[in-house]
Amino acid sequence: MAKQLAAELASALDRVDGDFSVSVDDDTGMIVVRITDVLTGEIVKQVPPQELMDANLNMEKIVGLLVDDEG
């Protein structure tokens, strides 16, 4: 489902000027949109921000540890 949504979003962004990429993060399963500077290749903007994705992944690990300890 997420990969289909990512493909549809990428298709819509193809009609907009700029260098956009849409992907599904393997670790979180979240759809990620990145805007890259065409000249430098540097990521100008990412939605959701990398910090949010990292925090989500860390929370999942913490919850997993708590569940394993209680089981």
Backbone bond lengths (Angstrom), bond angles and torsions (degrees), N, CA, C in turn:
res aa  C-N    CA-C-N  psi(-1)  N-CA   C-N-CA  omega(-1)  CA-C   N-CA-C  phi
1 M - - - 1.447 - - 1.527 110.97 -
2 A 1.347 117.52 -47.19 1.464 121.05 -179.15 1.521 110.97 -64.69
3 K 1.322 117.57 -38.18 1.465 119.98 179.83 1.520 110.96 -66.49
4 Q 1.326 118.25 -35.80 1.455 121.52 177.49 1.530 109.95 -66.99
5 L 1.333 117.27 -43.00 1.457 120.82 177.75 1.525 110.82 -62.83
6 A 1.331 116.68 -40.39 1.457 120.81 178.70 1.524 110.53 -62.92
7 A 1.320 117.76 -41.15 1.462 121.77 179.23 1.531 110.78 -65.13
8 E 1.327 117.20 -40.56 1.466 120.62 178.68 1.525 110.91 -66.75
9 L 1.319 116.56 -40.03 1.460 120.48 178.51 1.521 110.49 -66.26
10 A 1.319 117.31 -42.13 1.463 121.28 178.03 1.524 110.48 -60.91
11 S 1.314 116.80 -40.51 1.453 121.52 178.63 1.532 110.81 -62.66
12 A 1.312 116.91 -41.54 1.465 120.85 178.75 1.524 110.96 -67.25
13 L 1.320 117.56 -38.27 1.461 121.13 -178.75 1.525 112.34 -72.92
14 D 1.333 117.38 -20.92 1.463 120.60 177.65 1.523 111.04 -60.59
15 R 1.312 116.77 -24.55 1.458 121.26 -179.02 1.521 112.45 -84.76
16 V 1.340 117.41 -3.12 1.461 122.51 -178.51 1.527 108.31 -106.33
17 D 1.343 115.92 140.73 1.464 119.48 177.67 1.523 110.04 -67.70
18 G 1.332 116.25 139.56 1.451 121.83 178.75 1.505 110.09 127.80
19 D 1.328 115.65 169.31 1.460 121.64 -179.83 1.525 108.57 -103.65
20 F 1.314 115.88 98.00 1.460 122.80 -178.30 1.521 109.71 -109.14
21 S 1.334 115.93 147.16 1.458 119.29 169.80 1.522 107.84 -134.37
22 V 1.307 115.22 143.72 1.461 121.81 179.02 1.513 107.07 -126.62
23 S 1.336 115.49 130.54 1.458 119.44 179.77 1.524 109.19 -148.20
24 V 1.323 115.26 171.54 1.456 121.79 174.26 1.523 106.85 -111.72
25 D 1.336 115.98 121.70 1.455 120.96 179.94 1.524 109.51 -67.19
26 D 1.332 116.72 127.84 1.465 121.63 -176.89 1.529 112.20 -64.03
27 D 1.325 117.29 -37.84 1.464 120.30 -175.34 1.524 113.41 -76.05
28 T 1.344 116.83 -39.97 1.461 119.81 -174.63 1.522 113.77 -104.37
29 G 1.350 117.28 -19.63 1.457 120.85 -175.79 1.516 113.31 76.16
30 M 1.338 116.35 7.73 1.461 121.46 -179.12 1.530 110.64 -82.42
31 I 1.335 116.30 144.87 1.459 120.93 173.45 1.524 107.49 -77.33
32 V 1.331 116.07 130.33 1.460 122.34 -177.40 1.524 109.20 -120.25
33 V 1.321 116.15 129.33 1.461 122.33 175.55 1.524 107.00 -112.78
34 R 1.336 115.68 127.36 1.462 120.57 178.19 1.523 109.36 -121.20
35 I 1.339 115.58 137.20 1.460 122.20 173.67 1.522 105.83 -109.86
36 T 1.326 116.00 123.47 1.455 121.50 -174.46 1.518 110.36 -114.26
37 D 1.347 116.36 139.79 1.458 121.79 174.08 1.518 107.91 -68.42
38 V 1.320 116.78 122.32 1.464 121.82 -175.42 1.527 111.03 -62.92
39 L 1.323 117.75 -36.17 1.465 121.15 -176.30 1.519 113.29 -77.05
40 T 1.341 117.47 -41.56 1.462 120.49 -174.54 1.524 113.78 -100.89
41 G 1.339 117.43 -20.05 1.456 120.90 -175.78 1.516 112.76 79.04
42 E 1.337 116.95 3.13 1.456 122.28 -179.00 1.531 110.25 -77.75
43 I 1.340 115.90 140.64 1.464 120.59 176.38 1.526 108.23 -72.84
44 V 1.333 115.96 118.36 1.459 122.15 -179.01 1.522 109.96 -85.52
45 K 1.317 116.61 -40.25 1.469 122.14 -176.90 1.514 108.98 -149.28
46 Q 1.309 115.89 141.55 1.461 121.31 175.37 1.515 108.16 -135.66
47 V 1.337 115.96 134.28 1.468 121.78 177.84 1.511 107.54 -126.73
48 P 1.319 121.72 123.83 1.457 125.76 -7.85 1.530 110.19 -71.03
49 P 1.343 117.02 158.17 1.464 120.41 179.61 1.531 111.38 -60.01
50 Q 1.326 115.78 150.30 1.461 121.12 -179.12 1.527 111.25 -57.19
51 E 1.325 116.52 -36.85 1.465 120.57 -179.68 1.525 111.37 -60.51
52 L 1.327 116.46 -40.20 1.465 120.82 178.80 1.527 110.63 -66.42
53 M 1.320 116.61 -41.31 1.466 119.98 179.08 1.527 110.59 -64.53
54 D 1.358 116.26 -41.23 1.463 120.46 178.56 1.523 111.12 -64.55
55 A 1.342 116.54 -41.92 1.464 120.80 179.66 1.524 110.33 -64.07
56 N 1.324 117.46 -41.07 1.459 121.77 178.96 1.527 110.42 -61.90
57 L 1.313 116.47 -43.73 1.460 121.17 -179.84 1.531 110.63 -65.57
58 N 1.341 116.70 -41.20 1.464 120.49 179.01 1.525 111.27 -65.28
59 M 1.326 117.24 -38.90 1.465 120.39 178.05 1.525 110.87 -63.83
60 E 1.335 116.21 -40.72 1.461 119.57 178.36 1.523 110.89 -62.47
61 K 1.331 117.25 -38.83 1.473 121.06 178.02 1.520 110.92 -65.30
62 I 1.352 116.31 -42.90 1.465 120.60 -179.42 1.527 110.15 -63.63
63 V 1.330 116.80 -45.19 1.463 121.06 178.76 1.521 109.66 -62.05
64 G 1.329 116.91 -40.91 1.464 120.85 178.18 1.516 111.92 -61.32
65 L 1.336 116.87 -41.04 1.460 120.82 178.27 1.524 111.02 -65.43
66 L 1.341 116.76 -41.52 1.469 119.98 179.86 1.525 111.36 -65.40
67 V 1.329 116.31 -40.99 1.466 120.36 179.74 1.518 110.14 -66.40
68 D 1.344 117.09 -41.74 1.461 120.59 179.61 1.520 111.26 -63.73
69 D 1.350 117.02 -38.97 1.461 120.96 -179.40 1.517 111.91 -68.10
70 E 1.340 117.22 -33.15 1.452 120.91 -178.88 1.522 111.62 -80.34
71 G 1.337 116.44 -23.59 1.458 120.51 -176.11 1.456 111.28 -78.57
